[in-house]
Amino acid sequence: MKSIEDYLGDAERAHGHLCAGQVLGVRMAMFGLEKLGIDDLSGKNAKRLVTFVEIDRCATDAVAVVTGCRLGKRALKFRDWGKVAATFVDVSTGRAIRVAAKESSKTLARQLHPEINDKNQQQMLAYREMANDDLFSAQWVKVDLPQEELPGYKGERVICESCREGINFRREVHRHGKVSCRSCDGERYYEPL
């Protein structure tokens, strides 16, 4: 595993800037991997980890940098819960740990560095220095990962009977004997014009 400074450099390049969220995300991922006993995700270990992130903010980009998990590799899963938290799943053992940022870490950052007026700068420095137990809560969890959720899965592709678009990874909806995509079934994030 790289040093925190190496990961922060990688995170800054990937994200475009360095901020407290990036520091938190790097530390979170390093802590999760440490708890799982994973220190090498190269070669045959590259598909060993699946990570669920719960927020679409700076910390998520940093988690992806440290773990190597990406949406396009099917190893990064996003759950929009608005929490600075991530669950790291070792698919080779089935062990999983959920790590969440403690809200109290912000107060502790102010106490550790009252001489720094800028909140982001204060947190960036404090989050590098704090013990994992001061930054995070961690909980061993069970995550059911069906085969179609795993990296590298190549499954059957079906066609929506309404819009005729292809649907991968068993995301289709079966209702009244008809196969539909989620959009045609009524679950939409957009409205056609």
C-alpha positions in Angstrom: 0.0 0.0 0.0 1.2 3.5 -0.8 1.7 6.2 1.8 -1.1 8.7 2.7 0.9 11.5 0.9 1.2 9.4 -2.3 -2.5 8.7 -2.3 -3.3 12.3 -1.6 -1.2 13.3 -4.6 -3.1 10.8 -6.7 -6.4 12.0 -5.4 -5.6 15.6 -6.1 -4.7 14.8 -9.7 -7.8 12.6 -10.2 -10.2 15.1 -8.6 -8.7 18.4 -9.6 -8.0 19.8 -6.1 -7.2 18.7 -2.6 -9.7 19.3 0.1 -10.8 17.9 3.5 -13.2 15.5 1.8 -10.3 14.0 -0.3 -8.2 13.5 2.9 -11.2 11.9 4.6 -11.8 9.6 1.6 -8.2 8.5 1.4 -8.0 7.8 5.1 -11.4 6.0 5.0 -10.3 3.7 2.1 -6.9 3.0 3.7 -8.6 2.1 7.0 -11.2 -0.2 5.3 -8.5 -2.0 3.4 -6.4 -2.3 6.6 -9.3 -3.8 8.5 -9.8 -6.3 5.6 -6.1 -7.2 5.6 -5.7 -6.1 1.9 -2.5 -4.4 1.0 -2.2 -5.3 -2.7 -4.9 -4.8 -5.3 -2.8 -5.5 -8.3 -2.7 -8.5 -10.7 -5.0 -11.3 -9.7 -6.2 -9.3 -6.7 -7.5 -6.5 -8.9 -11.1 -7.9 -8.8 -10.9 -8.9 -5.2 -12.7 -5.7 -3.9 -16.1 -4.2 -4.4 -16.8 -0.9 -2.7 -20.2 0.7 -2.0 -20.0 4.5 -1.5 -22.9 6.5 0.0 -22.3 10.0 -1.3 -21.4 11.7 -4.5 -18.8 14.1 -3.1 -15.1 14.6 -3.0 -14.5 11.7 -0.6 -15.9 9.2 -3.2 -13.2 10.1 -5.8 -10.5 9.6 -3.1 -12.0 6.2 -2.2 -11.9 5.2 -5.9 -8.2 6.3 -6.2 -7.1 4.2 -3.2 -9.1 1.1 -3.9 -8.9 1.1 -7.7 -12.7 0.4 -7.8 -14.5 2.1 -10.7 -18.1 2.2 -11.9 -16.9 1.1 -15.3 -15.2 -1.9 -13.8 -18.4 -2.8 -11.9 -16.4 -2.6 -8.6 -17.7 0.7 -7.4 -21.4 0.8 -6.4 -23.2 4.1 -5.6 -26.0 4.3 -3.1 -27.3 7.9 -2.8 -27.7 8.1 0.9 -25.9 11.4 1.5 -23.5 9.9 4.0 -19.7 10.1 4.1 -19.5 6.3 4.3 -18.2 3.4 2.3 -18.5 -0.4 2.6 -15.5 -2.4 1.5 -16.3 -6.0 0.4 -13.5 -8.6 0.0 -15.2 -10.9 -2.6 -12.6 -13.6 -2.1 -13.6 -14.1 1.6 -17.1 -12.5 1.8 -15.9 -10.2 4.6 -17.2 -6.7 4.6 -16.7 -3.6 6.7 -18.7 -0.4 6.6 -16.7 2.7 7.5 -18.5 6.1 8.2 -17.0 9.5 9.0 -17.8 10.6 12.6 -19.6 13.9 12.8 -17.6 14.7 15.9 -14.4 14.8 13.8 -15.3 18.3 12.7 -15.4 19.6 16.3 -12.2 17.7 17.1 -10.5 19.4 14.0 -11.4 22.8 15.5 -10.0 21.8 18.9 -6.8 20.4 17.4 -6.1 23.5 15.2 -7.8 26.6 16.6 -5.0 28.7 15.1 -6.3 27.9 11.5 -9.3 30.1 10.6 -10.1 28.4 7.2 -12.3 25.4 8.0 -11.1 23.4 5.0 -7.5 23.9 5.8 -8.1 23.1 9.5 -9.9 19.9 8.6 -7.3 18.9 6.0 -4.5 19.1 8.6 -6.5 17.5 11.4 -7.8 14.6 9.3 -4.2 13.7 8.4 -3.3 13.6 12.1 -6.3 12.1 13.8 -6.5 8.5 14.9 -8.8 6.3 12.9 -11.1 5.8 15.9 -11.5 9.6 16.1 -12.4 9.9 12.4 -14.5 6.8 11.8 -16.9 4.4 13.1 -16.5 0.9 11.6 -18.9 -2.0 11.6 -18.5 -5.5 10.2 -21.4 -6.2 7.9 -22.8 -8.8 5.5 -23.3 -7.8 1.9 -25.1 -10.1 -0.5 -23.5 -9.8 -3.9 -25.4 -11.7 -6.5 -23.2 -12.9 -9.5 -24.5 -10.1 -11.7 -23.1 -7.5 -9.3 -19.5 -8.8 -9.5 -16.8 -7.3 -11.6 -16.3 -9.2 -14.8 -19.8 -10.6 -15.0 -21.0 -11.2 -18.5 -24.7 -11.8 -18.5 -27.6 -12.2 -20.8 -28.8 -9.0 -22.5 -32.6 -8.5 -22.9 -34.5 -6.0 -25.0 -37.2 -3.8 -23.5 -40.5 -4.5 -25.3 -41.5 -0.8 -25.2 -38.4 1.3 -26.2 -36.4 -1.6 -27.7 -33.2 -0.6 -25.8 -30.9 -3.3 -24.5 -30.8 -4.0 -20.7 -27.8 -5.6 -19.0 -27.2 -7.3 -15.7 -30.8 -8.4 -14.9 -32.0 -4.9 -14.5 -35.2 -5.5 -16.4 -38.7 -5.5 -14.9 -41.1 -8.3 -15.5 -44.7 -7.2 -15.2 -47.9 -8.8 -16.6 -45.8 -11.1 -18.8 -44.0 -8.2 -20.4 -40.2 -7.3 -20.2 -39.5 -3.6 -19.7 -36.6 -1.4 -18.7 -37.0 0.6 -15.5 -37.7 3.8 -17.4 -40.6 2.3 -19.4 -41.9 0.8 -16.2 -42.1 4.3 -14.7 -38.9 4.7 -12.7 -37.3 7.7 -14.4 -34.7 10.4 -13.6 -35.7 12.2 -16.8 -38.9 13.1 -18.7 -39.0 12.8 -22.5 -39.7 16.2 -24.2 
